[in-house]
Amino acid sequence: MKPDYTNLVKYCVERLVDEPDSVSVDSRTDRSGAYINVTVAPNDVGKVIGRNGRIVNALRSLVSSVGAKQRQRVYVKVVSD
């Protein structure tokens, strides 16, 4: 059974932003790994990225550790609306 990274990422990001209704998470998978695109409101991008990228790097580490159990690479990208 493959893990559902989108639910994990959406859960974490919705708790960080001011506008949780504007959060959308898309994912696609190919041979090289799973790609997750997180779309948030323009004024929430900084909150998801964090100072010096600390929050987004922590999110990437969390998702990568889940993917490592399945021997799958996971990439997270944050974009604004």
mmCIF file of the N, C-alpha and C atoms, coordinates in Angstrom:
data_MODEL
# 
_entry.id   MODEL 
# 
loop_
_atom_site.group_PDB 
_atom_site.id 
_atom_site.type_symbol 
_atom_site.label_atom_id 
_atom_site.label_alt_id 
_atom_site.label_comp_id 
_atom_site.label_asym_id 
_atom_site.label_entity_id 
_atom_site.label_seq_id 
_atom_site.pdbx_PDB_ins_code 
_atom_site.Cartn_x 
_atom_site.Cartn_y 
_atom_site.Cartn_z 
_atom_site.occupancy 
_atom_site.B_iso_or_equiv 
_atom_site.pdbx_formal_charge 
_atom_site.auth_seq_id 
_atom_site.auth_comp_id 
_atom_site.auth_asym_id 
_atom_site.auth_atom_id 
_atom_site.pdbx_PDB_model_num 
ATOM 1   N N  . MET A 1 1  ? 0.831  -1.179 0.000   1.00 0.00 ? 1  MET A N  1 
ATOM 2   C CA . MET A 1 1  ? 0.000  0.000  0.000   1.00 0.00 ? 1  MET A CA 1 
ATOM 3   C C  . MET A 1 1  ? 0.880  1.249  0.000   1.00 0.00 ? 1  MET A C  1 
ATOM 4   N N  . LYS A 1 2  ? 0.651  2.149  -0.944  1.00 0.00 ? 2  LYS A N  1 
ATOM 5   C CA . LYS A 1 2  ? 1.416  3.381  -1.045  1.00 0.00 ? 2  LYS A CA 1 
ATOM 6   C C  . LYS A 1 2  ? 0.847  4.424  -0.082  1.00 0.00 ? 2  LYS A C  1 
ATOM 7   N N  . PRO A 1 3  ? 1.716  5.158  0.603   1.00 0.00 ? 3  PRO A N  1 
ATOM 8   C CA . PRO A 1 3  ? 1.220  6.187  1.514   1.00 0.00 ? 3  PRO A CA 1 
ATOM 9   C C  . PRO A 1 3  ? 0.612  7.359  0.743   1.00 0.00 ? 3  PRO A C  1 
ATOM 10  N N  . ASP A 1 4  ? -0.328 8.039  1.381   1.00 0.00 ? 4  ASP A N  1 
ATOM 11  C CA . ASP A 1 4  ? -0.969 9.188  0.768   1.00 0.00 ? 4  ASP A CA 1 
ATOM 12  C C  . ASP A 1 4  ? -0.306 10.443 1.320   1.00 0.00 ? 4  ASP A C  1 
ATOM 13  N N  . TYR A 1 5  ? 0.662  10.960 0.582   1.00 0.00 ? 5  TYR A N  1 
ATOM 14  C CA . TYR A 1 5  ? 1.412  12.123 1.029   1.00 0.00 ? 5  TYR A CA 1 
ATOM 15  C C  . TYR A 1 5  ? 0.551  13.382 1.018   1.00 0.00 ? 5  TYR A C  1 
ATOM 16  N N  . THR A 1 6  ? -0.427 13.449 0.136   1.00 0.00 ? 6  THR A N  1 
ATOM 17  C CA . THR A 1 6  ? -1.206 14.674 -0.011  1.00 0.00 ? 6  THR A CA 1 
ATOM 18  C C  . THR A 1 6  ? -1.986 14.988 1.264   1.00 0.00 ? 6  THR A C  1 
ATOM 19  N N  . ASN A 1 7  ? -2.556 13.998 1.894   1.00 0.00 ? 7  ASN A N  1 
ATOM 20  C CA . ASN A 1 7  ? -3.306 14.253 3.135   1.00 0.00 ? 7  ASN A CA 1 
ATOM 21  C C  . ASN A 1 7  ? -2.392 14.742 4.255   1.00 0.00 ? 7  ASN A C  1 
ATOM 22  N N  . LEU A 1 8  ? -1.217 14.166 4.363   1.00 0.00 ? 8  LEU A N  1 
ATOM 23  C CA . LEU A 1 8  ? -0.263 14.582 5.383   1.00 0.00 ? 8  LEU A CA 1 
ATOM 24  C C  . LEU A 1 8  ? 0.175  16.021 5.164   1.00 0.00 ? 8  LEU A C  1 
ATOM 25  N N  . VAL A 1 9  ? 0.523  16.354 3.927   1.00 0.00 ? 9  VAL A N  1 
ATOM 26  C CA . VAL A 1 9  ? 0.985  17.705 3.619   1.00 0.00 ? 9  VAL A CA 1 
ATOM 27  C C  . VAL A 1 9  ? -0.143 18.711 3.812   1.00 0.00 ? 9  VAL A C  1 
ATOM 28  N N  . LYS A 1 10 ? -1.336 18.373 3.346   1.00 0.00 ? 10 LYS A N  1 
ATOM 29  C CA . LYS A 1 10 ? -2.464 19.295 3.490   1.00 0.00 ? 10 LYS A CA 1 
ATOM 30  C C  . LYS A 1 10 ? -2.779 19.540 4.972   1.00 0.00 ? 10 LYS A C  1 
ATOM 31  N N  . TYR A 1 11 ? -2.753 18.505 5.774   1.00 0.00 ? 11 TYR A N  1 
ATOM 32  C CA . TYR A 1 11 ? -3.013 18.642 7.200   1.00 0.00 ? 11 TYR A CA 1 
ATOM 33  C C  . TYR A 1 11 ? -2.007 19.597 7.845   1.00 0.00 ? 11 TYR A C  1 
ATOM 34  N N  . CYS A 1 12 ? -0.742 19.428 7.541   1.00 0.00 ? 12 CYS A N  1 
ATOM 35  C CA . CYS A 1 12 ? 0.297  20.263 8.144   1.00 0.00 ? 12 CYS A CA 1 
ATOM 36  C C  . CYS A 1 12 ? 0.196  21.713 7.673   1.00 0.00 ? 12 CYS A C  1 
ATOM 37  N N  . VAL A 1 13 ? 0.006  21.916 6.380   1.00 0.00 ? 13 VAL A N  1 
ATOM 38  C CA . VAL A 1 13 ? -0.008 23.270 5.829   1.00 0.00 ? 13 VAL A CA 1 
ATOM 39  C C  . VAL A 1 13 ? -1.244 24.037 6.277   1.00 0.00 ? 13 VAL A C  1 
ATOM 40  N N  . GLU A 1 14 ? -2.382 23.382 6.374   1.00 0.00 ? 14 GLU A N  1 
ATOM 41  C CA . GLU A 1 14 ? -3.598 24.073 6.801   1.00 0.00 ? 14 GLU A CA 1 
ATOM 42  C C  . GLU A 1 14 ? -3.469 24.640 8.206   1.00 0.00 ? 14 GLU A C  1 
ATOM 43  N N  . ARG A 1 15 ? -2.669 24.022 9.045   1.00 0.00 ? 15 ARG A N  1 
ATOM 44  C CA . ARG A 1 15 ? -2.479 24.532 10.396  1.00 0.00 ? 15 ARG A CA 1 
ATOM 45  C C  . ARG A 1 15 ? -1.517 25.707 10.456  1.00 0.00 ? 15 ARG A C  1 
ATOM 46  N N  . LEU A 1 16 ? -0.743 25.938 9.402   1.00 0.00 ? 16 LEU A N  1 
ATOM 47  C CA . LEU A 1 16 ? 0.237  27.013 9.386   1.00 0.00 ? 16 LEU A CA 1 
ATOM 48  C C  . LEU A 1 16 ? -0.311 28.330 8.847   1.00 0.00 ? 16 LEU A C  1 
ATOM 49  N N  . VAL A 1 17 ? -1.286 28.281 7.952   1.00 0.00 ? 17 VAL A N  1 
ATOM 50  C CA . VAL A 1 17 ? -1.708 29.462 7.201   1.00 0.00 ? 17 VAL A CA 1 
ATOM 51  C C  . VAL A 1 17 ? -2.917 30.150 7.825   1.00 0.00 ? 17 VAL A C  1 
ATOM 52  N N  . ASP A 1 18 ? -3.146 31.394 7.385   1.00 0.00 ? 18 ASP A N  1 
ATOM 53  C CA . ASP A 1 18 ? -4.315 32.156 7.832   1.00 0.00 ? 18 ASP A CA 1 
ATOM 54  C C  . ASP A 1 18 ? -5.565 31.800 7.045   1.00 0.00 ? 18 ASP A C  1 
ATOM 55  N N  . GLU A 1 19 ? -5.392 31.369 5.799   1.00 0.00 ? 19 GLU A N  1 
ATOM 56  C CA . GLU A 1 19 ? -6.516 31.010 4.934   1.00 0.00 ? 19 GLU A CA 1 
ATOM 57  C C  . GLU A 1 19 ? -6.451 29.526 4.571   1.00 0.00 ? 19 GLU A C  1 
ATOM 58  N N  . PRO A 1 20 ? -6.883 28.645 5.473   1.00 0.00 ? 20 PRO A N  1 
ATOM 59  C CA . PRO A 1 20 ? -6.771 27.202 5.195   1.00 0.00 ? 20 PRO A CA 1 
ATOM 60  C C  . PRO A 1 20 ? -7.671 26.727 4.054   1.00 0.00 ? 20 PRO A C  1 
ATOM 61  N N  . ASP A 1 21 ? -8.717 27.492 3.729   1.00 0.00 ? 21 ASP A N  1 
ATOM 62  C CA . ASP A 1 21 ? -9.589 27.084 2.624   1.00 0.00 ? 21 ASP A CA 1 
ATOM 63  C C  . ASP A 1 21 ? -8.913 27.237 1.266   1.00 0.00 ? 21 ASP A C  1 
ATOM 64  N N  . SER A 1 22 ? -7.883 28.063 1.190   1.00 0.00 ? 22 SER A N  1 
ATOM 65  C CA . SER A 1 22 ? -7.212 28.286 -0.092  1.00 0.00 ? 22 SER A CA 1 
ATOM 66  C C  . SER A 1 22 ? -6.076 27.292 -0.354  1.00 0.00 ? 22 SER A C  1 
ATOM 67  N N  . VAL A 1 23 ? -5.843 26.379 0.565   1.00 0.00 ? 23 VAL A N  1 
ATOM 68  C CA . VAL A 1 23 ? -4.767 25.392 0.399   1.00 0.00 ? 23 VAL A CA 1 
ATOM 69  C C  . VAL A 1 23 ? -5.235 24.273 -0.514  1.00 0.00 ? 23 VAL A C  1 
ATOM 70  N N  . SER A 1 24 ? -4.441 23.989 -1.541  1.00 0.00 ? 24 SER A N  1 
ATOM 71  C CA . SER A 1 24 ? -4.708 22.823 -2.376  1.00 0.00 ? 24 SER A CA 1 
ATOM 72  C C  . SER A 1 24 ? -3.398 22.080 -2.599  1.00 0.00 ? 24 SER A C  1 
ATOM 73  N N  . VAL A 1 25 ? -3.493 20.779 -2.632  1.00 0.00 ? 25 VAL A N  1 
ATOM 74  C CA . VAL A 1 25 ? -2.313 19.928 -2.767  1.00 0.00 ? 25 VAL A CA 1 
ATOM 75  C C  . VAL A 1 25 ? -2.532 18.983 -3.936  1.00 0.00 ? 25 VAL A C  1 
ATOM 76  N N  . ASP A 1 26 ? -1.619 19.035 -4.902  1.00 0.00 ? 26 ASP A N  1 
ATOM 77  C CA . ASP A 1 26 ? -1.659 18.140 -6.064  1.00 0.00 ? 26 ASP A CA 1 
ATOM 78  C C  . ASP A 1 26 ? -0.441 17.242 -6.013  1.00 0.00 ? 26 ASP A C  1 
ATOM 79  N N  . SER A 1 27 ? -0.592 16.036 -6.495  1.00 0.00 ? 27 SER A N  1 
ATOM 80  C CA . SER A 1 27 ? 0.561  15.141 -6.520  1.00 0.00 ? 27 SER A CA 1 
ATOM 81  C C  . SER A 1 27 ? 0.552  14.314 -7.791  1.00 0.00 ? 27 SER A C  1 
ATOM 82  N N  . ARG A 1 28 ? 1.745  13.926 -8.178  1.00 0.00 ? 28 ARG A N  1 
ATOM 83  C CA . ARG A 1 28 ? 1.907  13.000 -9.299  1.00 0.00 ? 28 ARG A CA 1 
ATOM 84  C C  . ARG A 1 28 ? 3.099  12.115 -8.973  1.00 0.00 ? 28 ARG A C  1 
ATOM 85  N N  . THR A 1 29 ? 3.068  10.937 -9.511  1.00 0.00 ? 29 THR A N  1 
ATOM 86  C CA . THR A 1 29 ? 4.125  9.971  -9.235  1.00 0.00 ? 29 THR A CA 1 
ATOM 87  C C  . THR A 1 29 ? 4.662  9.422  -10.537 1.00 0.00 ? 29 THR A C  1 
ATOM 88  N N  . ASP A 1 30 ? 5.967  9.303  -10.615 1.00 0.00 ? 30 ASP A N  1 
ATOM 89  C CA . ASP A 1 30 ? 6.588  8.628  -11.756 1.00 0.00 ? 30 ASP A CA 1 
ATOM 90  C C  . ASP A 1 30 ? 7.740  7.772  -11.237 1.00 0.00 ? 30 ASP A C  1 
ATOM 91  N N  . ARG A 1 31 ? 8.594  7.321  -12.122 1.00 0.00 ? 31 ARG A N  1 
ATOM 92  C CA . ARG A 1 31 ? 9.654  6.399  -11.717 1.00 0.00 ? 31 ARG A CA 1 
ATOM 93  C C  . ARG A 1 31 ? 10.646 7.018  -10.743 1.00 0.00 ? 31 ARG A C  1 
ATOM 94  N N  . SER A 1 32 ? 10.866 8.333  -10.846 1.00 0.00 ? 32 SER A N  1 
ATOM 95  C CA . SER A 1 32 ? 11.873 8.959  -9.987  1.00 0.00 ? 32 SER A CA 1 
ATOM 96  C C  . SER A 1 32 ? 11.336 9.362  -8.616  1.00 0.00 ? 32 SER A C  1 
ATOM 97  N N  . GLY A 1 33 ? 10.011 9.339  -8.422  1.00 0.00 ? 33 GLY A N  1 
ATOM 98  C CA . GLY A 1 33 ? 9.462  9.653  -7.108  1.00 0.00 ? 33 GLY A CA 1 
ATOM 99  C C  . GLY A 1 33 ? 8.111  10.323 -7.180  1.00 0.00 ? 33 GLY A C  1 
ATOM 100 N N  . ALA A 1 34 ? 7.679  10.842 -6.043  1.00 0.00 ? 34 ALA A N  1 
ATOM 101 C CA . ALA A 1 34 ? 6.394  11.531 -5.942  1.00 0.00 ? 34 ALA A CA 1 
ATOM 102 C C  . ALA A 1 34 ? 6.657  13.033 -5.867  1.00 0.00 ? 34 ALA A C  1 
ATOM 103 N N  . TYR A 1 35 ? 5.892  13.789 -6.640  1.00 0.00 ? 35 TYR A N  1 
ATOM 104 C CA . TYR A 1 35 ? 6.016  15.239 -6.681  1.00 0.00 ? 35 TYR A CA 1 
ATOM 105 C C  . TYR A 1 35 ? 4.743  15.841 -6.105  1.00 0.00 ? 35 TYR A C  1 
ATOM 106 N N  . ILE A 1 36 ? 4.901  16.690 -5.082  1.00 0.00 ? 36 ILE A N  1 
ATOM 107 C CA . ILE A 1 36 ? 3.759  17.296 -4.417  1.00 0.00 ? 36 ILE A CA 1 
ATOM 108 C C  . ILE A 1 36 ? 3.857  18.801 -4.571  1.00 0.00 ? 36 ILE A C  1 
ATOM 109 N N  . ASN A 1 37 ? 2.822  19.407 -5.167  1.00 0.00 ? 37 ASN A N  1 
ATOM 110 C CA . ASN A 1 37 ? 2.738  20.851 -5.310  1.00 0.00 ? 37 ASN A CA 1 
ATOM 111 C C  . ASN A 1 37 ? 1.703  21.376 -4.336  1.00 0.00 ? 37 ASN A C  1 
ATOM 112 N N  . VAL A 1 38 ? 2.121  22.301 -3.500  1.00 0.00 ? 38 VAL A N  1 
ATOM 113 C CA . VAL A 1 38 ? 1.239  22.913 -2.509  1.00 0.00 ? 38 VAL A CA 1 
ATOM 114 C C  . VAL A 1 38 ? 0.944  24.334 -2.971  1.00 0.00 ? 38 VAL A C  1 
ATOM 115 N N  . THR A 1 39 ? -0.333 24.649 -3.153  1.00 0.00 ? 39 THR A N  1 
ATOM 116 C CA . THR A 1 39 ? -0.747 25.984 -3.558  1.00 0.00 ? 39 THR A CA 1 
ATOM 117 C C  . THR A 1 39 ? -1.431 26.656 -2.381  1.00 0.00 ? 39 THR A C  1 
ATOM 118 N N  . VAL A 1 40 ? -0.952 27.857 -2.035  1.00 0.00 ? 40 VAL A N  1 
ATOM 119 C CA . VAL A 1 40 ? -1.521 28.621 -0.929  1.00 0.00 ? 40 VAL A CA 1 
ATOM 120 C C  . VAL A 1 40 ? -1.791 30.045 -1.404  1.00 0.00 ? 40 VAL A C  1 
ATOM 121 N N  . ALA A 1 41 ? -2.502 30.809 -0.585  1.00 0.00 ? 41 ALA A N  1 
ATOM 122 C CA . ALA A 1 41 ? -2.769 32.213 -0.891  1.00 0.00 ? 41 ALA A CA 1 
ATOM 123 C C  . ALA A 1 41 ? -1.439 32.981 -0.913  1.00 0.00 ? 41 ALA A C  1 
ATOM 124 N N  . PRO A 1 42 ? -1.365 34.044 -1.721  1.00 0.00 ? 42 PRO A N  1 
ATOM 125 C CA . PRO A 1 42 ? -0.097 34.787 -1.828  1.00 0.00 ? 42 PRO A CA 1 
ATOM 126 C C  . PRO A 1 42 ? 0.439  35.317 -0.500  1.00 0.00 ? 42 PRO A C  1 
ATOM 127 N N  . ASN A 1 43 ? -0.433 35.720 0.412   1.00 0.00 ? 43 ASN A N  1 
ATOM 128 C CA . ASN A 1 43 ? 0.056  36.246 1.692   1.00 0.00 ? 43 ASN A CA 1 
ATOM 129 C C  . ASN A 1 43 ? 0.443  35.146 2.677   1.00 0.00 ? 43 ASN A C  1 
ATOM 130 N N  . ASP A 1 44 ? 0.213  33.893 2.346   1.00 0.00 ? 44 ASP A N  1 
ATOM 131 C CA . ASP A 1 44 ? 0.572  32.776 3.230   1.00 0.00 ? 44 ASP A CA 1 
ATOM 132 C C  . ASP A 1 44 ? 1.843  32.048 2.801   1.00 0.00 ? 44 ASP A C  1 
ATOM 133 N N  . VAL A 1 45 ? 2.409  32.425 1.678   1.00 0.00 ? 45 VAL A N  1 
ATOM 134 C CA . VAL A 1 45 ? 3.600  31.724 1.179   1.00 0.00 ? 45 VAL A CA 1 
ATOM 135 C C  . VAL A 1 45 ? 4.745  31.834 2.179   1.00 0.00 ? 45 VAL A C  1 
ATOM 136 N N  . GLY A 1 46 ? 4.946  33.004 2.734   1.00 0.00 ? 46 GLY A N  1 
ATOM 137 C CA . GLY A 1 46 ? 6.026  33.206 3.696   1.00 0.00 ? 46 GLY A CA 1 
ATOM 138 C C  . GLY A 1 46 ? 5.856  32.377 4.957   1.00 0.00 ? 46 GLY A C  1 
ATOM 139 N N  . LYS A 1 47 ? 4.618  32.158 5.346   1.00 0.00 ? 47 LYS A N  1 
ATOM 140 C CA . LYS A 1 47 ? 4.367  31.358 6.543   1.00 0.00 ? 47 LYS A CA 1 
ATOM 141 C C  . LYS A 1 47 ? 4.682  29.895 6.313   1.00 0.00 ? 47 LYS A C  1 
ATOM 142 N N  . VAL A 1 48 ? 4.459  29.422 5.109   1.00 0.00 ? 48 VAL A N  1 
ATOM 143 C CA . VAL A 1 48 ? 4.751  28.022 4.791   1.00 0.00 ? 48 VAL A CA 1 
ATOM 144 C C  . VAL A 1 48 ? 6.253  27.823 4.585   1.00 0.00 ? 48 VAL A C  1 
ATOM 145 N N  . ILE A 1 49 ? 6.908  28.798 3.987   1.00 0.00 ? 49 ILE A N  1 
ATOM 146 C CA . ILE A 1 49 ? 8.351  28.676 3.758   1.00 0.00 ? 49 ILE A CA 1 
ATOM 147 C C  . ILE A 1 49 ? 9.125  28.894 5.056   1.00 0.00 ? 49 ILE A C  1 
ATOM 148 N N  . GLY A 1 50 ? 8.741  29.910 5.817   1.00 0.00 ? 50 GLY A N  1 
ATOM 149 C CA . GLY A 1 50 ? 9.410  30.169 7.087   1.00 0.00 ? 50 GLY A CA 1 
ATOM 150 C C  . GLY A 1 50 ? 10.712 30.926 6.901   1.00 0.00 ? 50 GLY A C  1 
ATOM 151 N N  . ARG A 1 51 ? 11.275 31.338 8.008   1.00 0.00 ? 51 ARG A N  1 
ATOM 152 C CA . ARG A 1 51 ? 12.532 32.082 7.963   1.00 0.00 ? 51 ARG A CA 1 
ATOM 153 C C  . ARG A 1 51 ? 13.657 31.167 7.509   1.00 0.00 ? 51 ARG A C  1 
ATOM 154 N N  . ASN A 1 52 ? 14.339 31.596 6.469   1.00 0.00 ? 52 ASN A N  1 
ATOM 155 C CA . ASN A 1 52 ? 15.433 30.824 5.849   1.00 0.00 ? 52 ASN A CA 1 
ATOM 156 C C  . ASN A 1 52 ? 14.980 29.441 5.385   1.00 0.00 ? 52 ASN A C  1 
ATOM 157 N N  . GLY A 1 53 ? 13.684 29.264 5.135   1.00 0.00 ? 53 GLY A N  1 
ATOM 158 C CA . GLY A 1 53 ? 13.179 27.997 4.622   1.00 0.00 ? 53 GLY A CA 1 
ATOM 159 C C  . GLY A 1 53 ? 13.076 26.890 5.647   1.00 0.00 ? 53 GLY A C  1 
ATOM 160 N N  . ARG A 1 54 ? 13.089 27.234 6.906   1.00 0.00 ? 54 ARG A N  1 
ATOM 161 C CA . ARG A 1 54 ? 13.099 26.204 7.951   1.00 0.00 ? 54 ARG A CA 1 
ATOM 162 C C  . ARG A 1 54 ? 11.810 25.384 7.986   1.00 0.00 ? 54 ARG A C  1 
ATOM 163 N N  . ILE A 1 55 ? 10.673 26.037 7.828   1.00 0.00 ? 55 ILE A N  1 
ATOM 164 C CA . ILE A 1 55 ? 9.405  25.305 7.936   1.00 0.00 ? 55 ILE A CA 1 
ATOM 165 C C  . ILE A 1 55 ? 9.224  24.372 6.749   1.00 0.00 ? 55 ILE A C  1 
ATOM 166 N N  . VAL A 1 56 ? 9.481  24.872 5.533   1.00 0.00 ? 56 VAL A N  1 
ATOM 167 C CA . VAL A 1 56 ? 9.305  24.013 4.366   1.00 0.00 ? 56 VAL A CA 1 
ATOM 168 C C  . VAL A 1 56 ? 10.328 22.881 4.378   1.00 0.00 ? 56 VAL A C  1 
ATOM 169 N N  . ASN A 1 57 ? 11.517 23.129 4.884   1.00 0.00 ? 57 ASN A N  1 
ATOM 170 C CA . ASN A 1 57 ? 12.504 22.049 4.980   1.00 0.00 ? 57 ASN A CA 1 
ATOM 171 C C  . ASN A 1 57 ? 12.087 21.001 5.999   1.00 0.00 ? 57 ASN A C  1 
ATOM 172 N N  . ALA A 1 58 ? 11.469 21.432 7.096   1.00 0.00 ? 58 ALA A N  1 
ATOM 173 C CA . ALA A 1 58 ? 10.965 20.475 8.083   1.00 0.00 ? 58 ALA A CA 1 
ATOM 174 C C  . ALA A 1 58 ? 9.834  19.646 7.483   1.00 0.00 ? 58 ALA A C  1 
ATOM 175 N N  . LEU A 1 59 ? 8.965  20.295 6.702   1.00 0.00 ? 59 LEU A N  1 
ATOM 176 C CA . LEU A 1 59 ? 7.884  19.577 6.027   1.00 0.00 ? 59 LEU A CA 1 
ATOM 177 C C  . LEU A 1 59 ? 8.446  18.569 5.028   1.00 0.00 ? 59 LEU A C  1 
ATOM 178 N N  . ARG A 1 60 ? 9.459  18.979 4.300   1.00 0.00 ? 60 ARG A N  1 
ATOM 179 C CA . ARG A 1 60 ? 10.103 18.058 3.340   1.00 0.00 ? 60 ARG A CA 1 
ATOM 180 C C  . ARG A 1 60 ? 10.741 16.874 4.055   1.00 0.00 ? 60 ARG A C  1 
ATOM 181 N N  . SER A 1 61 ? 11.366 17.125 5.197   1.00 0.00 ? 61 SER A N  1 
ATOM 182 C CA . SER A 1 61 ? 11.982 16.037 5.967   1.00 0.00 ? 61 SER A CA 1 
ATOM 183 C C  . SER A 1 61 ? 10.934 15.056 6.462   1.00 0.00 ? 61 SER A C  1 
ATOM 184 N N  . LEU A 1 62 ? 9.804  15.584 6.943   1.00 0.00 ? 62 LEU A N  1 
ATOM 185 C CA . LEU A 1 62 ? 8.726  14.734 7.426   1.00 0.00 ? 62 LEU A CA 1 
ATOM 186 C C  . LEU A 1 62 ? 8.191  13.836 6.315   1.00 0.00 ? 62 LEU A C  1 
ATOM 187 N N  . VAL A 1 63 ? 7.915  14.429 5.160   1.00 0.00 ? 63 VAL A N  1 
ATOM 188 C CA . VAL A 1 63 ? 7.356  13.665 4.047   1.00 0.00 ? 63 VAL A CA 1 
ATOM 189 C C  . VAL A 1 63 ? 8.397  12.701 3.477   1.00 0.00 ? 63 VAL A C  1 
ATOM 190 N N  . SER A 1 64 ? 9.656  13.126 3.454   1.00 0.00 ? 64 SER A N  1 
ATOM 191 C CA . SER A 1 64 ? 10.711 12.240 2.950   1.00 0.00 ? 64 SER A CA 1 
ATOM 192 C C  . SER A 1 64 ? 10.901 11.024 3.835   1.00 0.00 ? 64 SER A C  1 
ATOM 193 N N  . SER A 1 65 ? 10.738 11.201 5.133   1.00 0.00 ? 65 SER A N  1 
ATOM 194 C CA . SER A 1 65 ? 10.885 10.050 6.027   1.00 0.00 ? 65 SER A CA 1 
ATOM 195 C C  . SER A 1 65 ? 9.754  9.047  5.822   1.00 0.00 ? 65 SER A C  1 
ATOM 196 N N  . VAL A 1 66 ? 8.556  9.539  5.529   1.00 0.00 ? 66 VAL A N  1 
ATOM 197 C CA . VAL A 1 66 ? 7.451  8.628  5.213   1.00 0.00 ? 66 VAL A CA 1 
ATOM 198 C C  . VAL A 1 66 ? 7.734  7.907  3.898   1.00 0.00 ? 66 VAL A C  1 
ATOM 199 N N  . GLY A 1 67 ? 8.257  8.643  2.922   1.00 0.00 ? 67 GLY A N  1 
ATOM 200 C CA . GLY A 1 67 ? 8.583  8.041  1.632   1.00 0.00 ? 67 GLY A CA 1 
ATOM 201 C C  . GLY A 1 67 ? 9.734  7.057  1.706   1.00 0.00 ? 67 GLY A C  1 
ATOM 202 N N  . ALA A 1 68 ? 10.668 7.290  2.619   1.00 0.00 ? 68 ALA A N  1 
ATOM 203 C CA . ALA A 1 68 ? 11.827 6.399  2.745   1.00 0.00 ? 68 ALA A CA 1 
ATOM 204 C C  . ALA A 1 68 ? 11.410 5.000  3.178   1.00 0.00 ? 68 ALA A C  1 
ATOM 205 N N  . LYS A 1 69 ? 10.350 4.923  3.957   1.00 0.00 ? 69 LYS A N  1 
ATOM 206 C CA . LYS A 1 69 ? 9.871  3.599  4.363   1.00 0.00 ? 69 LYS A CA 1 
ATOM 207 C C  . LYS A 1 69 ? 9.355  2.808  3.167   1.00 0.00 ? 69 LYS A C  1 
ATOM 208 N N  . GLN A 1 70 ? 8.862  3.515  2.154   1.00 0.00 ? 70 GLN A N  1 
ATOM 209 C CA . GLN A 1 70 ? 8.382  2.867  0.939   1.00 0.00 ? 70 GLN A CA 1 
ATOM 210 C C  . GLN A 1 70 ? 9.443  2.853  -0.159  1.00 0.00 ? 70 GLN A C  1 
ATOM 211 N N  . ARG A 1 71 ? 10.646 3.323  0.187   1.00 0.00 ? 71 ARG A N  1 
ATOM 212 C CA . ARG A 1 71 ? 11.747 3.425  -0.780  1.00 0.00 ? 71 ARG A CA 1 
ATOM 213 C C  . ARG A 1 71 ? 11.353 4.272  -1.981  1.00 0.00 ? 71 ARG A C  1 
ATOM 214 N N  . GLN A 1 72 ? 10.790 5.421  -1.668  1.00 0.00 ? 72 GLN A N  1 
ATOM 215 C CA . GLN A 1 72 ? 10.333 6.341  -2.698  1.00 0.00 ? 72 GLN A CA 1 
ATOM 216 C C  . GLN A 1 72 ? 10.799 7.747  -2.337  1.00 0.00 ? 72 GLN A C  1 
ATOM 217 N N  . ARG A 1 73 ? 11.311 8.474  -3.313  1.00 0.00 ? 73 ARG A N  1 
ATOM 218 C CA . ARG A 1 73 ? 11.708 9.860  -3.095  1.00 0.00 ? 73 ARG A CA 1 
ATOM 219 C C  . ARG A 1 73 ? 10.478 10.747 -3.217  1.00 0.00 ? 73 ARG A C  1 
ATOM 220 N N  . VAL A 1 74 ? 10.394 11.746 -2.363  1.00 0.00 ? 74 VAL A N  1 
ATOM 221 C CA . VAL A 1 74 ? 9.252  12.650 -2.361  1.00 0.00 ? 74 VAL A CA 1 
ATOM 222 C C  . VAL A 1 74 ? 9.769  14.082 -2.428  1.00 0.00 ? 74 VAL A C  1 
ATOM 223 N N  . TYR A 1 75 ? 9.218  14.868 -3.345  1.00 0.00 ? 75 TYR A N  1 
ATOM 224 C CA . TYR A 1 75 ? 9.612  16.250 -3.546  1.00 0.00 ? 75 TYR A CA 1 
ATOM 225 C C  . TYR A 1 75 ? 8.417  17.150 -3.260  1.00 0.00 ? 75 TYR A C  1 
ATOM 226 N N  . VAL A 1 76 ? 8.638  18.217 -2.479  1.00 0.00 ? 76 VAL A N  1 
ATOM 227 C CA . VAL A 1 76 ? 7.560  19.155 -2.116  1.00 0.00 ? 76 VAL A CA 1 
ATOM 228 C C  . VAL A 1 76 ? 7.923  20.532 -2.657  1.00 0.00 ? 76 VAL A C  1 
ATOM 229 N N  . LYS A 1 77 ? 6.962  21.171 -3.331  1.00 0.00 ? 77 LYS A N  1 
ATOM 230 C CA . LYS A 1 77 ? 7.149  22.501 -3.880  1.00 0.00 ? 77 LYS A CA 1 
ATOM 231 C C  . LYS A 1 77 ? 5.973  23.371 -3.461  1.00 0.00 ? 77 LYS A C  1 
ATOM 232 N N  . VAL A 1 78 ? 6.265  24.612 -3.010  1.00 0.00 ? 78 VAL A N  1 
ATOM 233 C CA . VAL A 1 78 ? 5.229  25.547 -2.582  1.00 0.00 ? 78 VAL A CA 1 
ATOM 234 C C  . VAL A 1 78 ? 5.073  26.623 -3.634  1.00 0.00 ? 78 VAL A C  1 
ATOM 235 N N  . VAL A 1 79 ? 3.844  26.847 -4.080  1.00 0.00 ? 79 VAL A N  1 
ATOM 236 C CA . VAL A 1 79 ? 3.552  27.895 -5.054  1.00 0.00 ? 79 VAL A CA 1 
ATOM 237 C C  . VAL A 1 79 ? 2.384  28.725 -4.535  1.00 0.00 ? 79 VAL A C  1 
ATOM 238 N N  . SER A 1 80 ? 2.264  29.959 -5.048  1.00 0.00 ? 80 SER A N  1 
ATOM 239 C CA . SER A 1 80 ? 1.151  30.805 -4.632  1.00 0.00 ? 80 SER A CA 1 
ATOM 240 C C  . SER A 1 80 ? 0.077  30.797 -5.699  1.00 0.00 ? 80 SER A C  1 
ATOM 241 N N  . ASP A 1 81 ? -1.101 31.193 -5.282  1.00 0.00 ? 81 ASP A N  1 
ATOM 242 C CA . ASP A 1 81 ? -2.275 31.219 -6.164  1.00 0.00 ? 81 ASP A CA 1 
ATOM 243 C C  . ASP A 1 81 ? -2.122 32.188 -7.300  1.00 0.00 ? 81 ASP A C  1 
# 
